[in-house]
Amino acid sequence: MTNAFVEELRWRGMVHDIMPGTEEQLNKEMTTAYIGFDPTSDSLHIGSLVPIILLVHLEKAGHKPIALVGGATGMIGDPSGKSDERNLLDEATLNHNVNGIKNVLSRFLNFDSDEKNAPVLVNNYDWMKDFTFIDFARDVGKRITVNYMMAKDSVKKRLSGEDGSAGMSFTEFTYQLIQGYDFYHLHKTHNCMLQMGGSDQWGNITTGTELVRRMNVGGEAKAYAMTCPLITKADGSKFGKSEGGNVWLDADKTSVYKFYQFWLNTSDDDAEKYIKIFTFLDKETIDSLISEHKEQPHLRLLQKRLAQEVTTFVHSKDDFENAEKASNILFSKSFKADIKTLDEKTFLDVFEGVPQSEISKAEFEEGIDMIAALSARTNFLASNGEARRALKENSVSINKEKVNESYQLSADDLINDKYIIINKGKKNTYIITIN
């Protein structure tokens, strides 16, 4: 028996629009539902975590999820929520992106499962590639009026120019029909009755439900729609962006440490909202965490648990533990000993963007004094005079331990046998690499 899927999403704040009859259908029997992912890149960023989590909740509730990668629709570009037409991708880039997205989705959904409600992965290019324009115009185009298509918000905004755009190409105008045909195809081949997506997709999804009804003889076919809110930040800035750009779900694009830090650094208001959306913790646990957090906000219990849950879900328990350890080391009282326990990759992730300079092994072994380390050999400080002043003021530390002018760098200072961290005050950090 299926669980109350919509009820679960409601208390989490994950339901925006829902077509009448959708909840009744989901409560009645195992239902197949799909979400589409556009291959605009070879990975997905955390904005795509919400649709992934929707599919995971769907499967947990006993329903059957389909993840659709838009190999065909990716060639056109979805105009929803956009003020400019996307650059069209060439076929090689598109195929590369499709494979990348399939790999990401496979980490969260087991497409090889033998369960009755096992997830399915599809690519709309497989059924669109042999569809001629004349056949599409005859079989699909005649079912939906231009008036119906133009009434959609995503079209109206582009045509009126109110979103700052210069109109809309025919290519983009047909996007909702192609997405609608996907729903019809999946309805016919997989008995898929529900399409889900972000609230900006409501127009495209409802066009799909219309096509399913109009392309089935007798119009008795059932098709439903549900969207979740687009995620926002309390301060109004865009969710999913950090100072370095998008926060990706692949560690080679966003390191696990940076990924963990993104969640750890969320505001109290955002953490309270995100812990419901981005984790699978039950209501009782979340309510208890929120009330504990409100009693002692300085402990940042919500942010810590949010970062733990999401990093473990997207990467692994080991990756989370490594990121947490790296994060704690920065504030450790035994920093010099603890920093040496980090592997080189994590060390470099932690200090990404910190200015560095190289000193040869031979030169290092001859001996480097502090004036040279601060100025002449590294240009960390502008002059020898500035270096002397900083040392006299006791504001210089090597691996977070204060040093004076008589200090000589030695092999004992090396982290991973090659790195030394210099600080001037609390805010200025520099790395010396011995090669």
N, C-alpha and C positions, 0 to 999 in steps of 0.2 A: 504493500500500500504506500502511496506517495505521501510525503509530509507537506505541511502547509508552507509551500515555497514563497508565495506572495506575502503571507503574514510575516515570515522571517525577514524578507527584504524590507517590509514596511517599517518595522521598529528600528532597522538599521539606517533608515533614511535613504533607501535605494530605489524608491518608486516615484517616478515623476508623472508619466501618463500611462494609463492602462485602458485598453478597449473593453467595453462591457462584455461580459461572458468569459473573459480570459481566466479570472481566478476560479470560476466554477469549473472550467475545462481542466485546469491544473489540479484541482482538488478531486476530480472525478476519476482520472486514470493517468497512466504513464503517458506523457506528452513529449513529442520531439520539438525542440526549439533551436533556432540558430542565431548566431551573431557573425557579422562580417568584419574582416580586418583588411584594411587597404595596405598594399605593399609599397608605401612611399619610402621605406627604408628597409635595410636588411635585418633590422631588429625592431623591438617594440619598447616604448618608454613607459614610465609609470602611469601616464594617462590611459594606457591600454590595460592596466591592471584591473580596472573596474569591470570591463566586459569579460575578462578572463575569470574574475572572481564570480561574476554572475553565472557563467557556465559551470564553475565548480559547485556553487550552491545548487544549481539546477540538478546536477548529477547526484549530489548528496541527498537531495529530496526525492530521488527515485525516478527522475525524468531523464530523457536522452538528449545530450547536447551535440550540436553540430557546429564546428568552427569552420567558417568559410574564408579562404584567403582569396582576395579579389584579383586574380591574375588578369581577368578581362576588364573589370571596372577600374583597375589600377591604370589601365591604358588611357582612361578618359579623365578621371579626377572628379571627386565628389564636390559639387559647389556649396553644399550645406555649410553654413557658418564661415564661408570664405568670401573675401571681397575681390580676389584676383584669381584668374584661371591658373591652374597648376601647370608647371612644365611637364610635357609628356615624356615618359621614360622610354628608352629604347628597349628592345626585347631582351637583350642580354642582361641589362641592369634589372629589369623586371623579374626575370627568372631567378637571378641571384637573390633579390629581395624576397621573393615568394619562398624560396628554400630556407632563408634565414628566419622568416616568420614561422614557418612550419616547425623548425627546430625549437624556437622559443615556446610555442604552444604545446609541444610534446613534453615539456618539462612539467606542465601543470595538468594535462589531460592525457590519460593512457589510451591512445588510439589502438593499441593491440590487445585491449582487455576482452575477455570472453563473456563479460556480464551482459545481461539482456539490454541494459541501458548504456552500453559501452559508447564513449564519445566517438564521433566520426569527423574526419578532416576532409574537406573538399576544396577544389579550386574551380571557380566559375569559368575559367578559360577552357576547361575540359568540355563544357557543353555549349559555350558561345563560339568557339573557334570555327565551327563548320556551319554556323547560322548565317545565311546570306542576308544582305541588307533588304532585299525584296521580300524574303520570307519574314524577316522581323517586322517590316512595315505592314505586311498583310496580317500576320498572326497576332502580333502584339500591339502595334501602333493603332490599329483600328478599334481596339477595346477601350482605350482611354481618350477622352476628349482633351483638346488643347486647353479649353476653359478650366478643366479639372486640374491639369498640370500647372497652369499659371496661377491658380489660387493658392498654391503652396507658399508658405513664408519664405523658404529658401530661394524660390524663383522670384517672388514679388520684390524682395529686398534688392536683388541683383538688377532686375529690370528697371526699378524706380531710381536706382543709383543712390539710395539713401545710405548704403553701407560704404560709399566712396568708390564703388566699382564702375567700370566702363561698360556695363551691359553684360550679356551672357551669350556664349557661343551656342550653336545648335548642338555641338558635341556634348557640352555640359547639360543642356536642356534634356537630352535623351537619357542622362544618367539615371533618373528615377525610374524610367521604364526598364532599363537593364537590371537595376537592383530589384525592381518588382518582379521581373521575369525569373530572377534567381529564386525568389520565394515560391513562385509557381512551380519551377522545376523541382525544388526540394520537397514541395507538397506532393507532387506527382510521384517522385522516385523514393522518398523517405517518409511519406506521410507526415511531413513537418507542418505543424499547425500554428507555430508562434515564432515571430521574429522579435528580437530584443536589440537594444542599442542605446546610445546616448540620446538625450532629449532633442539634440539638433537633428536627429535622424527620423523624427516622428513623421514628417512629410513623406520621405522615401518609403518608410515602413508601411504607412497606411495605403500608399499607392500599390504596394505589394499585396496587401489584403484584398484590395479592389480587383487586381488582376487575377488573383487566385479564384475569386468568386466569378468574375466575368469570363474567364477562359475555361471554366469547367461547365460542361453542359448541364443545364437545369439550375445553375447558380446555387446549388445546395452546399457547396464546399465550405468548410469552416476554416477561417484564418484569423489569427489574433495578433495584437501588437502590445508591446510594453516597453517603456523607456525608463532609464534612470537619470537623475539629475547630472548635469555636468559639474565636475568637482571644482570648487573655488576655494581660495584662501580667505581667511577672515579680513586680511588687510587689503583685499581687492586685487592683489597681484596674481599672476597666472600660476595655477597649480602645475607641478611637474618640472619646473625650471629651477636650476640653482645658478650660482654665479658662473659656472662653467657651461651653462646651456641645459639641454634636456638631461633628465636622470633616466638612464637606460636600464633595461632588465638584463643586459649582458655585461659580465664583469670586465670584458676587454674594452667596453665603451664607457662604463662608469664603474670604478673599482668598488668592491664590496664595502671597503671602509667609507668611501664617499656616499655610497648608497645608504649605509647605516646612519651616517651623520645627518643625511637629509631628514630622516624620520626623527632622529634624536633632537634635532633643532626646531621642530615644529612648535608653534605657539600653543598655549593652553587651550584656547578655543578650537583651534584646528585639531589638536590631538584628541579632544573629546569627540569630535565628529569623525575623524579618520579611523579611530580604533573600532568603530562600529562597521565602517565600510571596508577597511582593508585587512581585517583579521576575522578569524572564524570563532573567536571566543564567544561563549554564550552570554545571554543578557544578564544573568545573575553576576557572572564574573566581571563584566564590563561596568555594570552599575556600582559594584563594590569598589572597583579600581577608581572610578570617577569620584566617588565620595571620599575615598582615602586621599586622592590627589588634592581635592579641595581643602582638606584639613591640613595637608603639608605640601603645598605647591612647590616649595623650594627643593623637595626631593625629586621632582620631575618623574614620578612613578609612571604616569600615563605615557610620557614620551619614551621612557626606557622600555616599557612593555610593548608599545607600538613598534619601536625599532627592532626589538627582539623577534616579534611575531612575523613582521613583513620580511625582514632579512632572512629568517629561517625558511619562510615559504618560497621566496624568490631564488635564494641561493642554497644554503644548507645550514644545519646546526653548527657544524665545524666553522663555516665561514662567519656565522654570526659571532661565535665565541672569540674568533681571531680578531674581528673588528672591534668587539667590546673591549678585549684586552688592550688593543692598540689605543683605543680611546681613553681608557683608564690610565695607561702608562704616562700620557702627557701630563697628568696631574699627580703622578705618583711621588711619594717622598723618597723612594729609592729608584728614581728615574734612571740613573747611570747604569745600574745593574739590570733593571727591568727592560730598558730599551734594547739591550743586547739579546734579549730572548725573542725579539721579532724577526721573522724571516725577511730577506732583502726586499721581496715584492711589496709586503705590507709596509715596511719602513718607507719605501719610495712613494707608496700611495699616501701615507700620512703626511709626508713632507713635499707632496707634489706642488710645484709652483714656487717653492722656496729657492732664492738665488743660490747658485753653487759655483765653485771653481775647483779646478783640478791641480793637484801637486803630484809630481812623479814620486814613485816609491823610493828611488835613490836619494832624491832631495829630502824626502821626509826622514829617511834613516840618518842623514847627516845632522838633522836637528832643526826644528823650526821654533823660533821664539815667538812670544805673543804679539810683539809689534808687527813682525812679518806676517803672522797668521791673520791679523786684523786689517793690515793695510797693504804693505808692499807686495805680498804674494797673492792677495785675494781681492784687493780693492773693496772689501766689505765696508771699511771706513775710509774717508777721503784722504787722510794723511797720517803720518807717524805721530804728529802732535795730537790729533784727535784720538788716536789709539791710546797714547799715554794718558790723556785726560780721562778717558773711559775707564782705564785700568785703575787709575788713582781714585776715581769715584766709586770703585767696587761694583761697577755695573756690567762687568763682562763675566760670562760663565761658559765653561766647556762641558757639554752634555749635562747642563743644568746645575753644575757645581761652580761656585765662584772661584776665580783665579786672579793672581796679581801679575805684575810685569816680569817677575822672575820665573814664571811657569814655562816649562818646555813641553811641547806636544810629544807624546810617545805612543808606542803600540798599545798601551793600556787604555788609551782614549778611543781606540778604533771600535766602531760598531760594524758588525758583519765583515770585519777585517779591512774595511775601506772607507768608512764615513765618520766624520766628526761634526757635531752640532755646536755652533757658536751662537750665543745670544748676547745682545747688548740691550739691557733693560728687559722688559717683558714682551715688547712687541717686535723687536728686530731679530730675525733669525737668519742664519746663514749655514750652508753645508759645505764642508771641505771634503772632496773625494780624492782618495789616494789611489793612483793607478800606476 
